[in-house]
Structures are given as structure tokens and as C-alpha cells.
Amino acid sequence: MVAFGMVFLARQVNQRFAGIDIIEIISIRRYDAIRRGLFKQLQHR
């Protein structure tokens, strides 16, 4: 997947130059939001 490759590459670069991986934080928040959305869909059934 291209998106995964981009995140992985950005992670490698960010670890060299910065302590906090901003892209990883964004992806974690996005995953959290998706998981919450799926959980709500399951509750509605």
C-alpha cells in the first residue's frame, strides 16, 4: 500500500529529526475515530 509506505518513510525521517512522530499521532487519532464509528454502527444494530 502506498499510504503505509508513506507513513513508514515519514516515521523513519521523523525519528531522526524529531522525538514526536506527528504523522503517527494523526494516524492513531484517525484509527481511533474509525474504531469509534464502527463501534457506534455495531451498537445501532
Buried (B, 14 or more C-beta within 10 A) or exposed (E): EEEEEEBEEBEEEBEEEEEEBEBBEEBEEEEEEEEEEEEEEEEEE
